């Protein structure tokens, strides 16, 4: 199949906008790494009209997919962990074109996983974890156990990803295999939720108790990025936080995370008078005695 694709990627390699090209081959019939395709042709470009452009090809009994992705889109996916296959493609794909060692440098950065990048990813995962945990607990208290179960499974997944990142690794597609080695306590919690013979209500009740402890033990590492940004000024209104370039990655989870940290006495609220009688603007600041890790 690569021989058939060669003219396609050679043409792309000749364009100055192309930064790197990789080929990812399907490893076995059960593998989902290549989205059921035999070959993935990944082309990273500096800029394009659309951040993602795809084409599918067939040749005899084989099929291939070409992905043309902008540098900015790749960076966003890597930061948010919202497309984990991209990480594996970049790390395991065979490089067939690499302008100024762009792909090799990206691989080095992925393997080294700088602490600053980890801090943002941990903050985003922690925010997602808090959102799912709180929604799940609300459903549980309303006795909507199946809905609670759905949110709890997702919250455990975010907890698992947070633990992997905290230990200096990128979460892989098979994140539970990683967690089993790195944080067996979280893996055991997940197994008990899925495999226990207790009633669903009892399983959830026990899990919320255990999760509360695990979440509490990660408050400092999970909130470190947000606290660091809040510390840049004495007070912020919510729109200022929402407009901050790095906090934009938290999206809808930012509100819930801030309220959670207020409840845990890590963030203070400040009331500022408005023109309306009895109505105040709500500002946020870091508690003075908070020690950022």
Secondary structure, 3 states (H helix, E strand, C coil): CHHHHHHHHHHHHCCCCEEEEEEEECCCCCCCCCCCCCEEEEEEECCCCCCEEEEEEEECCEEEEEEEEEHHHHHHHHHHCCCHHHHHHHHHCEEEEEHHHHHHHHHHHHHHCCHHHHHHHHHHHHHHHHHHHHHHHHHHHCCCHHHHHHHHHHHHHHHHHHHHHHCCCCCCCCHHHHHHHHCHHHHHHHHHHHHCCCCHHHHHHHHHHHHHHHHHCCHHHHHHHHHHHHCCCCCEEHHHHHHCCCHHHHCCHHHHHHHHHHHCCCEEEEEEECCCCCCEEEEEEECCCCCCC
